[in-house]
Amino acid sequence: MIEPASAGRERWSRRAYFPSTGVVDAAVRRFGAMAAGERLAGPSIVESSFTTVVIDPGATVERTTLGNLSIAPNG
C-alpha cells in the first residue's frame, strides 16, 4: 500500500525496488519533519506535498540549514 505524503505521519517504511539490491524496506521521512543537520541513510524516501526524493542504498541525505536536501551518493 502506498502512503500519501499527507498521511500525517513523520516516519514509516515502504517496500521499494532498487536495481542494485532488489526489493527492500526503505525508510520514509516527511521533508517538513526533518531538522537542519538531520541525516538519513539510503535506501530511503523523503516525501513532501509537492515532491518525492529517492535515496539509493549506500547514499545519504542531509537537510541543510537553508532547508535544502544535500545527497551524498556514497554515504
Secondary structure, 3 states (H helix, E strand, C coil): CCCCHHHCCCEEEEEEEECCCEEEEEEEEEHHHCCCCCEEECCEEEECCCCEEEECCCCEEEECCCCCEEEECCC
